[in-house]
Amino acid sequence: MSDETKSMGISEARANLTEVVNQVRLLGEPVVLMRRDKPQAAVVPMAWLEWARAWSGTIEVSDGKKED
């Protein structure tokens, strides 16, 4: 991952969602979504989400419910 995280406006990300998802998936680099120059959310690789869930001790089962 590069030292500088990419950011873009939410409207730009919406207009280019396929490209944003491909960048995150293929390069493994997150994209921070901005609104009025403030970070609102991030698109991150699935491995990051899986790590965060494992780290927090939350396991999501196939029916969508969470178990500890």
mmCIF file as Biopython writes it, N, C-alpha, C and O atoms, coordinates in Angstrom:
data_model
#
loop_
_atom_site.group_PDB
_atom_site.id
_atom_site.type_symbol
_atom_site.label_atom_id
_atom_site.label_alt_id
_atom_site.label_comp_id
_atom_site.label_asym_id
_atom_site.label_entity_id
_atom_site.label_seq_id
_atom_site.pdbx_PDB_ins_code
_atom_site.Cartn_x
_atom_site.Cartn_y
_atom_site.Cartn_z
_atom_site.occupancy
_atom_site.B_iso_or_equiv
_atom_site.auth_seq_id
_atom_site.auth_asym_id
_atom_site.pdbx_PDB_model_num
ATOM 1   N N  . MET A ? 1  ? 0.845   -1.179  0.000   1.0 0.0 1  A 1 
ATOM 2   C CA . MET A ? 1  ? 0.000   0.000   0.000   1.0 0.0 1  A 1 
ATOM 3   C C  . MET A ? 1  ? 0.880   1.228   0.000   1.0 0.0 1  A 1 
ATOM 4   O O  . MET A ? 1  ? 1.947   1.220   0.614   1.0 0.0 1  A 1 
ATOM 5   N N  . SER A ? 2  ? 0.462   2.281   -0.672  1.0 0.0 2  A 1 
ATOM 6   C CA . SER A ? 2  ? 1.238   3.505   -0.725  1.0 0.0 2  A 1 
ATOM 7   C C  . SER A ? 2  ? 1.124   4.268   0.581   1.0 0.0 2  A 1 
ATOM 8   O O  . SER A ? 2  ? 0.243   4.006   1.400   1.0 0.0 2  A 1 
ATOM 9   N N  . ASP A ? 3  ? 2.046   5.233   0.764   1.0 0.0 3  A 1 
ATOM 10  C CA . ASP A ? 3  ? 2.037   6.040   1.978   1.0 0.0 3  A 1 
ATOM 11  C C  . ASP A ? 3  ? 0.836   6.973   2.035   1.0 0.0 3  A 1 
ATOM 12  O O  . ASP A ? 3  ? 0.374   7.325   3.120   1.0 0.0 3  A 1 
ATOM 13  N N  . GLU A ? 4  ? 0.328   7.375   0.870   1.0 0.0 4  A 1 
ATOM 14  C CA . GLU A ? 4  ? -0.788  8.294   0.830   1.0 0.0 4  A 1 
ATOM 15  C C  . GLU A ? 4  ? -2.047  7.561   0.379   1.0 0.0 4  A 1 
ATOM 16  O O  . GLU A ? 4  ? -2.073  6.951   -0.690  1.0 0.0 4  A 1 
ATOM 17  N N  . THR A ? 5  ? -3.083  7.626   1.201   1.0 0.0 5  A 1 
ATOM 18  C CA . THR A ? 5  ? -4.341  6.976   0.874   1.0 0.0 5  A 1 
ATOM 19  C C  . THR A ? 5  ? -5.107  7.832   -0.126  1.0 0.0 5  A 1 
ATOM 20  O O  . THR A ? 5  ? -5.193  9.051   0.029   1.0 0.0 5  A 1 
ATOM 21  N N  . LYS A ? 6  ? -5.660  7.198   -1.146  1.0 0.0 6  A 1 
ATOM 22  C CA . LYS A ? 6  ? -6.442  7.915   -2.145  1.0 0.0 6  A 1 
ATOM 23  C C  . LYS A ? 6  ? -7.781  8.313   -1.549  1.0 0.0 6  A 1 
ATOM 24  O O  . LYS A ? 6  ? -8.386  7.558   -0.787  1.0 0.0 6  A 1 
ATOM 25  N N  . SER A ? 7  ? -8.234  9.501   -1.904  1.0 0.0 7  A 1 
ATOM 26  C CA . SER A ? 7  ? -9.563  9.940   -1.481  1.0 0.0 7  A 1 
ATOM 27  C C  . SER A ? 7  ? -10.279 10.530  -2.684  1.0 0.0 7  A 1 
ATOM 28  O O  . SER A ? 7  ? -9.647  10.997  -3.631  1.0 0.0 7  A 1 
ATOM 29  N N  . MET A ? 8  ? -11.597 10.503  -2.637  1.0 0.0 8  A 1 
ATOM 30  C CA . MET A ? 8  ? -12.402 11.093  -3.700  1.0 0.0 8  A 1 
ATOM 31  C C  . MET A ? 8  ? -13.772 11.436  -3.154  1.0 0.0 8  A 1 
ATOM 32  O O  . MET A ? 8  ? -14.218 10.892  -2.144  1.0 0.0 8  A 1 
ATOM 33  N N  . GLY A ? 9  ? -14.421 12.341  -3.840  1.0 0.0 9  A 1 
ATOM 34  C CA . GLY A ? 9  ? -15.767 12.728  -3.453  1.0 0.0 9  A 1 
ATOM 35  C C  . GLY A ? 9  ? -16.745 11.581  -3.649  1.0 0.0 9  A 1 
ATOM 36  O O  . GLY A ? 9  ? -16.557 10.724  -4.513  1.0 0.0 9  A 1 
ATOM 37  N N  . ILE A ? 10 ? -17.775 11.579  -2.846  1.0 0.0 10 A 1 
ATOM 38  C CA . ILE A ? 10 ? -18.777 10.522  -2.925  1.0 0.0 10 A 1 
ATOM 39  C C  . ILE A ? 10 ? -19.445 10.508  -4.299  1.0 0.0 10 A 1 
ATOM 40  O O  . ILE A ? 10 ? -19.691 9.436   -4.852  1.0 0.0 10 A 1 
ATOM 41  N N  . SER A ? 11 ? -19.740 11.677  -4.854  1.0 0.0 11 A 1 
ATOM 42  C CA . SER A ? 11 ? -20.373 11.737  -6.179  1.0 0.0 11 A 1 
ATOM 43  C C  . SER A ? 11 ? -19.468 11.162  -7.250  1.0 0.0 11 A 1 
ATOM 44  O O  . SER A ? 11 ? -19.930 10.441  -8.134  1.0 0.0 11 A 1 
ATOM 45  N N  . GLU A ? 12 ? -18.175 11.476  -7.177  1.0 0.0 12 A 1 
ATOM 46  C CA . GLU A ? 12 ? -17.213 10.923  -8.143  1.0 0.0 12 A 1 
ATOM 47  C C  . GLU A ? 12 ? -17.123 9.406   -8.001  1.0 0.0 12 A 1 
ATOM 48  O O  . GLU A ? 12 ? -17.074 8.687   -9.000  1.0 0.0 12 A 1 
ATOM 49  N N  . ALA A ? 13 ? -17.101 8.919   -6.757  1.0 0.0 13 A 1 
ATOM 50  C CA . ALA A ? 13 ? -17.034 7.476   -6.522  1.0 0.0 13 A 1 
ATOM 51  C C  . ALA A ? 13 ? -18.288 6.785   -7.064  1.0 0.0 13 A 1 
ATOM 52  O O  . ALA A ? 13 ? -18.198 5.712   -7.661  1.0 0.0 13 A 1 
ATOM 53  N N  . ARG A ? 14 ? -19.441 7.394   -6.858  1.0 0.0 14 A 1 
ATOM 54  C CA . ARG A ? 14 ? -20.691 6.819   -7.363  1.0 0.0 14 A 1 
ATOM 55  C C  . ARG A ? 14 ? -20.662 6.727   -8.883  1.0 0.0 14 A 1 
ATOM 56  O O  . ARG A ? 14 ? -21.100 5.727   -9.453  1.0 0.0 14 A 1 
ATOM 57  N N  . ALA A ? 15 ? -20.154 7.755   -9.537  1.0 0.0 15 A 1 
ATOM 58  C CA . ALA A ? 15 ? -20.100 7.778   -11.005 1.0 0.0 15 A 1 
ATOM 59  C C  . ALA A ? 15 ? -19.083 6.776   -11.558 1.0 0.0 15 A 1 
ATOM 60  O O  . ALA A ? 15 ? -19.185 6.354   -12.710 1.0 0.0 15 A 1 
ATOM 61  N N  . ASN A ? 16 ? -18.103 6.397   -10.731 1.0 0.0 16 A 1 
ATOM 62  C CA . ASN A ? 16 ? -17.031 5.500   -11.181 1.0 0.0 16 A 1 
ATOM 63  C C  . ASN A ? 16 ? -16.903 4.286   -10.272 1.0 0.0 16 A 1 
ATOM 64  O O  . ASN A ? 16 ? -15.795 3.806   -10.030 1.0 0.0 16 A 1 
ATOM 65  N N  . LEU A ? 17 ? -18.017 3.790   -9.771  1.0 0.0 17 A 1 
ATOM 66  C CA . LEU A ? 17 ? -17.979 2.740   -8.757  1.0 0.0 17 A 1 
ATOM 67  C C  . LEU A ? 17 ? -17.232 1.496   -9.208  1.0 0.0 17 A 1 
ATOM 68  O O  . LEU A ? 17 ? -16.473 0.923   -8.426  1.0 0.0 17 A 1 
ATOM 69  N N  . THR A ? 18 ? -17.425 1.067   -10.437 1.0 0.0 18 A 1 
ATOM 70  C CA . THR A ? 18 ? -16.731 -0.127  -10.925 1.0 0.0 18 A 1 
ATOM 71  C C  . THR A ? 18 ? -15.227 0.058   -10.841 1.0 0.0 18 A 1 
ATOM 72  O O  . THR A ? 18 ? -14.516 -0.838  -10.388 1.0 0.0 18 A 1 
ATOM 73  N N  . GLU A ? 19 ? -14.739 1.204   -11.270 1.0 0.0 19 A 1 
ATOM 74  C CA . GLU A ? 19 ? -13.301 1.480   -11.229 1.0 0.0 19 A 1 
ATOM 75  C C  . GLU A ? 19 ? -12.788 1.552   -9.796  1.0 0.0 19 A 1 
ATOM 76  O O  . GLU A ? 19 ? -11.696 1.065   -9.503  1.0 0.0 19 A 1 
ATOM 77  N N  . VAL A ? 20 ? -13.565 2.152   -8.905  1.0 0.0 20 A 1 
ATOM 78  C CA . VAL A ? 20 ? -13.164 2.254   -7.497  1.0 0.0 20 A 1 
ATOM 79  C C  . VAL A ? 20 ? -13.044 0.859   -6.893  1.0 0.0 20 A 1 
ATOM 80  O O  . VAL A ? 20 ? -12.045 0.543   -6.246  1.0 0.0 20 A 1 
ATOM 81  N N  . VAL A ? 21 ? -14.050 0.035   -7.101  1.0 0.0 21 A 1 
ATOM 82  C CA . VAL A ? 21 ? -14.029 -1.326  -6.556  1.0 0.0 21 A 1 
ATOM 83  C C  . VAL A ? 21 ? -12.856 -2.113  -7.135  1.0 0.0 21 A 1 
ATOM 84  O O  . VAL A ? 21 ? -12.170 -2.826  -6.402  1.0 0.0 21 A 1 
ATOM 85  N N  . ASN A ? 22 ? -12.620 -1.995  -8.434  1.0 0.0 22 A 1 
ATOM 86  C CA . ASN A ? 22 ? -11.495 -2.704  -9.044  1.0 0.0 22 A 1 
ATOM 87  C C  . ASN A ? 22 ? -10.161 -2.255  -8.468  1.0 0.0 22 A 1 
ATOM 88  O O  . ASN A ? 22 ? -9.285  -3.085  -8.226  1.0 0.0 22 A 1 
ATOM 89  N N  . GLN A ? 23 ? -9.994  -0.966  -8.248  1.0 0.0 23 A 1 
ATOM 90  C CA . GLN A ? 23 ? -8.754  -0.449  -7.671  1.0 0.0 23 A 1 
ATOM 91  C C  . GLN A ? 23 ? -8.530  -1.043  -6.279  1.0 0.0 23 A 1 
ATOM 92  O O  . GLN A ? 23 ? -7.436  -1.504  -5.956  1.0 0.0 23 A 1 
ATOM 93  N N  . VAL A ? 24 ? -9.567  -1.023  -5.477  1.0 0.0 24 A 1 
ATOM 94  C CA . VAL A ? 24 ? -9.445  -1.556  -4.123  1.0 0.0 24 A 1 
ATOM 95  C C  . VAL A ? 24 ? -9.179  -3.051  -4.162  1.0 0.0 24 A 1 
ATOM 96  O O  . VAL A ? 24 ? -8.307  -3.546  -3.447  1.0 0.0 24 A 1 
ATOM 97  N N  . ARG A ? 25 ? -9.914  -3.767  -4.983  1.0 0.0 25 A 1 
ATOM 98  C CA . ARG A ? 25 ? -9.783  -5.220  -5.058  1.0 0.0 25 A 1 
ATOM 99  C C  . ARG A ? 25 ? -8.433  -5.655  -5.623  1.0 0.0 25 A 1 
ATOM 100 O O  . ARG A ? 25 ? -7.782  -6.541  -5.069  1.0 0.0 25 A 1 
ATOM 101 N N  . LEU A ? 26 ? -8.016  -5.039  -6.712  1.0 0.0 26 A 1 
ATOM 102 C CA . LEU A ? 26 ? -6.801  -5.480  -7.394  1.0 0.0 26 A 1 
ATOM 103 C C  . LEU A ? 26 ? -5.521  -4.940  -6.763  1.0 0.0 26 A 1 
ATOM 104 O O  . LEU A ? 26 ? -4.522  -5.655  -6.684  1.0 0.0 26 A 1 
ATOM 105 N N  . LEU A ? 27 ? -5.541  -3.687  -6.315  1.0 0.0 27 A 1 
ATOM 106 C CA . LEU A ? 27 ? -4.343  -3.083  -5.749  1.0 0.0 27 A 1 
ATOM 107 C C  . LEU A ? 27 ? -4.271  -3.219  -4.230  1.0 0.0 27 A 1 
ATOM 108 O O  . LEU A ? 27 ? -3.211  -3.031  -3.634  1.0 0.0 27 A 1 
ATOM 109 N N  . GLY A ? 28 ? -5.404  -3.547  -3.609  1.0 0.0 28 A 1 
ATOM 110 C CA . GLY A ? 28 ? -5.423  -3.701  -2.161  1.0 0.0 28 A 1 
ATOM 111 C C  . GLY A ? 28 ? -5.293  -2.386  -1.421  1.0 0.0 28 A 1 
ATOM 112 O O  . GLY A ? 28 ? -4.915  -2.367  -0.249  1.0 0.0 28 A 1 
ATOM 113 N N  . GLU A ? 29 ? -5.604  -1.282  -2.096  1.0 0.0 29 A 1 
ATOM 114 C CA . GLU A ? 29 ? -5.484  0.032   -1.485  1.0 0.0 29 A 1 
ATOM 115 C C  . GLU A ? 29 ? -6.863  0.614   -1.209  1.0 0.0 29 A 1 
ATOM 116 O O  . GLU A ? 29 ? -7.730  0.590   -2.083  1.0 0.0 29 A 1 
ATOM 117 N N  . PRO A ? 30 ? -7.074  1.135   -0.007  1.0 0.0 30 A 1 
ATOM 118 C CA . PRO A ? 30 ? -8.378  1.704   0.329   1.0 0.0 30 A 1 
ATOM 119 C C  . PRO A ? 30 ? -8.617  3.034   -0.384  1.0 0.0 30 A 1 
ATOM 120 O O  . PRO A ? 30 ? -7.676  3.689   -0.831  1.0 0.0 30 A 1 
ATOM 121 N N  . VAL A ? 31 ? -9.872  3.415   -0.481  1.0 0.0 31 A 1 
ATOM 122 C CA . VAL A ? 31 ? -10.268 4.721   -1.006  1.0 0.0 31 A 1 
ATOM 123 C C  . VAL A ? 31 ? -11.176 5.353   0.042   1.0 0.0 31 A 1 
ATOM 124 O O  . VAL A ? 31 ? -12.183 4.767   0.440   1.0 0.0 31 A 1 
ATOM 125 N N  . VAL A ? 32 ? -10.815 6.544   0.478   1.0 0.0 32 A 1 
ATOM 126 C CA . VAL A ? 32 ? -11.616 7.276   1.449   1.0 0.0 32 A 1 
ATOM 127 C C  . VAL A ? 32 ? -12.613 8.143   0.695   1.0 0.0 32 A 1 
ATOM 128 O O  . VAL A ? 32 ? -12.239 8.886   -0.213  1.0 0.0 32 A 1 
ATOM 129 N N  . LEU A ? 33 ? -13.870 8.047   1.072   1.0 0.0 33 A 1 
ATOM 130 C CA . LEU A ? 33 ? -14.935 8.815   0.429   1.0 0.0 33 A 1 
ATOM 131 C C  . LEU A ? 33 ? -15.171 10.097  1.222   1.0 0.0 33 A 1 
ATOM 132 O O  . LEU A ? 33 ? -15.376 10.074  2.436   1.0 0.0 33 A 1 
ATOM 133 N N  . MET A ? 34 ? -15.136 11.210  0.502   1.0 0.0 34 A 1 
ATOM 134 C CA . MET A ? 34 ? -15.193 12.532  1.136   1.0 0.0 34 A 1 
ATOM 135 C C  . MET A ? 34 ? -16.486 13.271  0.777   1.0 0.0 34 A 1 
ATOM 136 O O  . MET A ? 34 ? -17.045 13.092  -0.305  1.0 0.0 34 A 1 
ATOM 137 N N  . ARG A ? 35 ? -16.939 14.097  1.706   1.0 0.0 35 A 1 
ATOM 138 C CA . ARG A ? 35 ? -18.040 15.033  1.451   1.0 0.0 35 A 1 
ATOM 139 C C  . ARG A ? 35 ? -17.655 16.343  2.128   1.0 0.0 35 A 1 
ATOM 140 O O  . ARG A ? 35 ? -17.409 16.388  3.333   1.0 0.0 35 A 1 
ATOM 141 N N  . ARG A ? 36 ? -17.609 17.389  1.344   1.0 0.0 36 A 1 
ATOM 142 C CA . ARG A ? 36 ? -17.208 18.710  1.840   1.0 0.0 36 A 1 
ATOM 143 C C  . ARG A ? 36 ? -15.860 18.655  2.556   1.0 0.0 36 A 1 
ATOM 144 O O  . ARG A ? 36 ? -15.687 19.214  3.639   1.0 0.0 36 A 1 
ATOM 145 N N  . ASP A ? 37 ? -14.912 17.968  1.921   1.0 0.0 37 A 1 
ATOM 146 C CA . ASP A ? 37 ? -13.532 17.835  2.421   1.0 0.0 37 A 1 
ATOM 147 C C  . ASP A ? 37 ? -13.423 17.138  3.776   1.0 0.0 37 A 1 
ATOM 148 O O  . ASP A ? 37 ? -12.430 17.302  4.485   1.0 0.0 37 A 1 
ATOM 149 N N  . LYS A ? 38 ? -14.440 16.364  4.132   1.0 0.0 38 A 1 
ATOM 150 C CA . LYS A ? 38 ? -14.397 15.583  5.372   1.0 0.0 38 A 1 
ATOM 151 C C  . LYS A ? 38 ? -14.594 14.112  5.042   1.0 0.0 38 A 1 
ATOM 152 O O  . LYS A ? 38 ? -15.494 13.771  4.276   1.0 0.0 38 A 1 
ATOM 153 N N  . PRO A ? 39 ? -13.765 13.228  5.609   1.0 0.0 39 A 1 
ATOM 154 C CA . PRO A ? 39 ? -13.923 11.796  5.347   1.0 0.0 39 A 1 
ATOM 155 C C  . PRO A ? 39 ? -15.249 11.279  5.908   1.0 0.0 39 A 1 
ATOM 156 O O  . PRO A ? 39 ? -15.618 11.582  7.042   1.0 0.0 39 A 1 
ATOM 157 N N  . GLN A ? 40 ? -15.954 10.494  5.094   1.0 0.0 40 A 1 
ATOM 158 C CA . GLN A ? 40 ? -17.262 9.969   5.492   1.0 0.0 40 A 1 
ATOM 159 C C  . GLN A ? 40 ? -17.252 8.450   5.655   1.0 0.0 40 A 1 
ATOM 160 O O  . GLN A ? 40 ? -17.908 7.905   6.542   1.0 0.0 40 A 1 
ATOM 161 N N  . ALA A ? 41 ? -16.502 7.780   4.789   1.0 0.0 41 A 1 
ATOM 162 C CA . ALA A ? 41 ? -16.465 6.314   4.782   1.0 0.0 41 A 1 
ATOM 163 C C  . ALA A ? 41 ? -15.246 5.887   3.981   1.0 0.0 41 A 1 
ATOM 164 O O  . ALA A ? 41 ? -14.549 6.713   3.390   1.0 0.0 41 A 1 
ATOM 165 N N  . ALA A ? 42 ? -15.001 4.579   3.973   1.0 0.0 42 A 1 
ATOM 166 C CA . ALA A ? 42 ? -13.889 4.061   3.193   1.0 0.0 42 A 1 
ATOM 167 C C  . ALA A ? 42 ? -14.299 2.766   2.509   1.0 0.0 42 A 1 
ATOM 168 O O  . ALA A ? 42 ? -15.055 1.966   3.059   1.0 0.0 42 A 1 
ATOM 169 N N  . VAL A ? 43 ? -13.787 2.579   1.306   1.0 0.0 43 A 1 
ATOM 170 C CA . VAL A ? 43 ? -13.923 1.311   0.593   1.0 0.0 43 A 1 
ATOM 171 C C  . VAL A ? 43 ? -12.601 0.601   0.815   1.0 0.0 43 A 1 
ATOM 172 O O  . VAL A ? 43 ? -11.542 1.101   0.434   1.0 0.0 43 A 1 
ATOM 173 N N  . VAL A ? 44 ? -12.670 -0.577  1.438   1.0 0.0 44 A 1 
ATOM 174 C CA . VAL A ? 44 ? -11.448 -1.309  1.783   1.0 0.0 44 A 1 
ATOM 175 C C  . VAL A ? 44 ? -11.496 -2.719  1.209   1.0 0.0 44 A 1 
ATOM 176 O O  . VAL A ? 44 ? -12.576 -3.235  0.917   1.0 0.0 44 A 1 
ATOM 177 N N  . PRO A ? 45 ? -10.331 -3.347  1.044   1.0 0.0 45 A 1 
ATOM 178 C CA . PRO A ? 45 ? -10.311 -4.732  0.561   1.0 0.0 45 A 1 
ATOM 179 C C  . PRO A ? 45 ? -11.047 -5.657  1.545   1.0 0.0 45 A 1 
ATOM 180 O O  . PRO A ? 45 ? -11.066 -5.404  2.750   1.0 0.0 45 A 1 
ATOM 181 N N  . MET A ? 46 ? -11.642 -6.716  1.022   1.0 0.0 46 A 1 
ATOM 182 C CA . MET A ? 46 ? -12.365 -7.676  1.868   1.0 0.0 46 A 1 
ATOM 183 C C  . MET A ? 46 ? -11.479 -8.243  2.969   1.0 0.0 46 A 1 
ATOM 184 O O  . MET A ? 46 ? -11.953 -8.488  4.078   1.0 0.0 46 A 1 
ATOM 185 N N  . ALA A ? 47 ? -10.203 -8.452  2.677   1.0 0.0 47 A 1 
ATOM 186 C CA . ALA A ? 47 ? -9.289  -8.985  3.694   1.0 0.0 47 A 1 
ATOM 187 C C  . ALA A ? 47 ? -9.236  -8.073  4.911   1.0 0.0 47 A 1 
ATOM 188 O O  . ALA A ? 47 ? -9.116  -8.555  6.037   1.0 0.0 47 A 1 
ATOM 189 N N  . TRP A ? 48 ? -9.322  -6.757  4.701   1.0 0.0 48 A 1 
ATOM 190 C CA . TRP A ? 48 ? -9.303  -5.816  5.820   1.0 0.0 48 A 1 
ATOM 191 C C  . TRP A ? 48 ? -10.559 -5.982  6.671   1.0 0.0 48 A 1 
ATOM 192 O O  . TRP A ? 48 ? -10.489 -5.982  7.900   1.0 0.0 48 A 1 
ATOM 193 N N  . LEU A ? 49 ? -11.701 -6.123  6.014   1.0 0.0 49 A 1 
ATOM 194 C CA . LEU A ? 49 ? -12.964 -6.301  6.740   1.0 0.0 49 A 1 
ATOM 195 C C  . LEU A ? 49 ? -12.953 -7.613  7.513   1.0 0.0 49 A 1 
ATOM 196 O O  . LEU A ? 49 ? -13.364 -7.659  8.673   1.0 0.0 49 A 1 
ATOM 197 N N  . GLU A ? 50 ? -12.485 -8.674  6.873   1.0 0.0 50 A 1 
ATOM 198 C CA . GLU A ? 50 ? -12.409 -9.973  7.550   1.0 0.0 50 A 1 
ATOM 199 C C  . GLU A ? 50 ? -11.477 -9.903  8.753   1.0 0.0 50 A 1 
ATOM 200 O O  . GLU A ? 50 ? -11.779 -10.473 9.802   1.0 0.0 50 A 1 
ATOM 201 N N  . TRP A ? 51 ? -10.347 -9.210  8.612   1.0 0.0 51 A 1 
ATOM 202 C CA . TRP A ? 51 ? -9.419  -9.048  9.732   1.0 0.0 51 A 1 
ATOM 203 C C  . TRP A ? 51 ? -10.088 -8.284  10.872  1.0 0.0 51 A 1 
ATOM 204 O O  . TRP A ? 51 ? -9.973  -8.668  12.036  1.0 0.0 51 A 1 
ATOM 205 N N  . ALA A ? 52 ? -10.786 -7.200  10.531  1.0 0.0 52 A 1 
ATOM 206 C CA . ALA A ? 52 ? -11.449 -6.387  11.556  1.0 0.0 52 A 1 
ATOM 207 C C  . ALA A ? 52 ? -12.512 -7.197  12.295  1.0 0.0 52 A 1 
ATOM 208 O O  . ALA A ? 52 ? -12.641 -7.098  13.515  1.0 0.0 52 A 1 
ATOM 209 N N  . ARG A ? 53 ? -13.265 -7.992  11.554  1.0 0.0 53 A 1 
ATOM 210 C CA . ARG A ? 53 ? -14.289 -8.830  12.205  1.0 0.0 53 A 1 
ATOM 211 C C  . ARG A ? 53 ? -13.648 -9.870  13.118  1.0 0.0 53 A 1 
ATOM 212 O O  . ARG A ? 53 ? -14.124 -10.098 14.230  1.0 0.0 53 A 1 
ATOM 213 N N  . ALA A ? 54 ? -12.584 -10.492 12.659  1.0 0.0 54 A 1 
ATOM 214 C CA . ALA A ? 54 ? -11.903 -11.491 13.476  1.0 0.0 54 A 1 
ATOM 215 C C  . ALA A ? 54 ? -11.298 -10.836 14.714  1.0 0.0 54 A 1 
ATOM 216 O O  . ALA A ? 54 ? -11.380 -11.381 15.815  1.0 0.0 54 A 1 
ATOM 217 N N  . TRP A ? 55 ? -10.698 -9.678  14.530  1.0 0.0 55 A 1 
ATOM 218 C CA . TRP A ? 55 ? -10.067 -8.976  15.644  1.0 0.0 55 A 1 
ATOM 219 C C  . TRP A ? 55 ? -11.085 -8.561  16.697  1.0 0.0 55 A 1 
ATOM 220 O O  . TRP A ? 55 ? -10.802 -8.609  17.894  1.0 0.0 55 A 1 
ATOM 221 N N  . SER A ? 56 ? -12.273 -8.152  16.249  1.0 0.0 56 A 1 
ATOM 222 C CA . SER A ? 56 ? -13.296 -7.695  17.192  1.0 0.0 56 A 1 
ATOM 223 C C  . SER A ? 56 ? -14.022 -8.856  17.859  1.0 0.0 56 A 1 
ATOM 224 O O  . SER A ? 56 ? -14.789 -8.653  18.800  1.0 0.0 56 A 1 
ATOM 225 N N  . GLY A ? 57 ? -13.779 -10.075 17.373  1.0 0.0 57 A 1 
ATOM 226 C CA . GLY A ? 57 ? -14.425 -11.240 17.959  1.0 0.0 57 A 1 
ATOM 227 C C  . GLY A ? 57 ? -15.828 -11.485 17.443  1.0 0.0 57 A 1 
ATOM 228 O O  . GLY A ? 57 ? -16.537 -12.350 17.958  1.0 0.0 57 A 1 
ATOM 229 N N  . THR A ? 58 ? -16.231 -10.745 16.447  1.0 0.0 58 A 1 
ATOM 230 C CA . THR A ? 58 ? -17.556 -10.901 15.867  1.0 0.0 58 A 1 
ATOM 231 C C  . THR A ? 58 ? -17.474 -11.813 14.655  1.0 0.0 58 A 1 
ATOM 232 O O  . THR A ? 58 ? -16.659 -11.603 13.757  1.0 0.0 58 A 1 
ATOM 233 N N  . ILE A ? 59 ? -18.322 -12.822 14.643  1.0 0.0 59 A 1 
ATOM 234 C CA . ILE A ? 59 ? -18.380 -13.746 13.515  1.0 0.0 59 A 1 
ATOM 235 C C  . ILE A ? 59 ? -19.755 -13.629 12.892  1.0 0.0 59 A 1 
ATOM 236 O O  . ILE A ? 59 ? -20.764 -13.767 13.583  1.0 0.0 59 A 1 
ATOM 237 N N  . GLU A ? 60 ? -19.806 -13.376 11.595  1.0 0.0 60 A 1 
ATOM 238 C CA . GLU A ? 60 ? -21.089 -13.299 10.909  1.0 0.0 60 A 1 
ATOM 239 C C  . GLU A ? 60 ? -21.370 -14.657 10.279  1.0 0.0 60 A 1 
ATOM 240 O O  . GLU A ? 60 ? -20.586 -15.150 9.469   1.0 0.0 60 A 1 
ATOM 241 N N  . VAL A ? 61 ? -22.489 -15.253 10.657  1.0 0.0 61 A 1 
ATOM 242 C CA . VAL A ? 61 ? -22.849 -16.555 10.110  1.0 0.0 61 A 1 
ATOM 243 C C  . VAL A ? 61 ? -23.654 -16.363 8.838   1.0 0.0 61 A 1 
ATOM 244 O O  . VAL A ? 61 ? -24.046 -15.243 8.513   1.0 0.0 61 A 1 
ATOM 245 N N  . SER A ? 62 ? -23.902 -17.443 8.120   1.0 0.0 62 A 1 
ATOM 246 C CA . SER A ? 62 ? -24.494 -17.365 6.787   1.0 0.0 62 A 1 
ATOM 247 C C  . SER A ? 62 ? -25.868 -16.700 6.747   1.0 0.0 62 A 1 
ATOM 248 O O  . SER A ? 62 ? -26.246 -16.170 5.701   1.0 0.0 62 A 1 
ATOM 249 N N  . ASP A ? 63 ? -26.625 -16.706 7.834   1.0 0.0 63 A 1 
ATOM 250 C CA . ASP A ? 63 ? -27.953 -16.086 7.797   1.0 0.0 63 A 1 
ATOM 251 C C  . ASP A ? 63 ? -27.894 -14.586 8.093   1.0 0.0 63 A 1 
ATOM 252 O O  . ASP A ? 63 ? -28.935 -13.936 8.194   1.0 0.0 63 A 1 
ATOM 253 N N  . GLY A ? 64 ? -26.685 -14.031 8.232   1.0 0.0 64 A 1 
ATOM 254 C CA . GLY A ? 64 ? -26.535 -12.608 8.442   1.0 0.0 64 A 1 
ATOM 255 C C  . GLY A ? 64 ? -26.556 -12.172 9.897   1.0 0.0 64 A 1 
ATOM 256 O O  . GLY A ? 64 ? -26.305 -11.004 10.193  1.0 0.0 64 A 1 
ATOM 257 N N  . LYS A ? 65 ? -26.853 -13.092 10.814  1.0 0.0 65 A 1 
ATOM 258 C CA . LYS A ? 65 ? -26.862 -12.750 12.234  1.0 0.0 65 A 1 
ATOM 259 C C  . LYS A ? 65 ? -25.446 -12.833 12.785  1.0 0.0 65 A 1 
ATOM 260 O O  . LYS A ? 65 ? -24.613 -13.592 12.290  1.0 0.0 65 A 1 
ATOM 261 N N  . LYS A ? 66 ? -25.192 -12.045 13.812  1.0 0.0 66 A 1 
ATOM 262 C CA . LYS A ? 66 ? -23.859 -12.029 14.401  1.0 0.0 66 A 1 
ATOM 263 C C  . LYS A ? 66 ? -23.860 -12.844 15.675  1.0 0.0 66 A 1 
ATOM 264 O O  . LYS A ? 66 ? -24.817 -12.830 16.450  1.0 0.0 66 A 1 
ATOM 265 N N  . GLU A ? 67 ? -22.759 -13.555 15.871  1.0 0.0 67 A 1 
ATOM 266 C CA . GLU A ? 67 ? -22.568 -14.339 17.084  1.0 0.0 67 A 1 
ATOM 267 C C  . GLU A ? 67 ? -21.227 -13.977 17.680  1.0 0.0 67 A 1 
ATOM 268 O O  . GLU A ? 67 ? -20.321 -13.547 16.966  1.0 0.0 67 A 1 
ATOM 269 N N  . ASP A ? 68 ? -21.095 -14.149 18.980  1.0 0.0 68 A 1 
ATOM 270 C CA . ASP A ? 68 ? -19.802 -13.924 19.650  1.0 0.0 68 A 1 
ATOM 271 C C  . ASP A ? 68 ? -19.070 -15.238 19.819  1.0 0.0 68 A 1 
ATOM 272 O O  . ASP A ? 68 ? -17.964 -15.263 20.359  1.0 0.0 68 A 1 
#
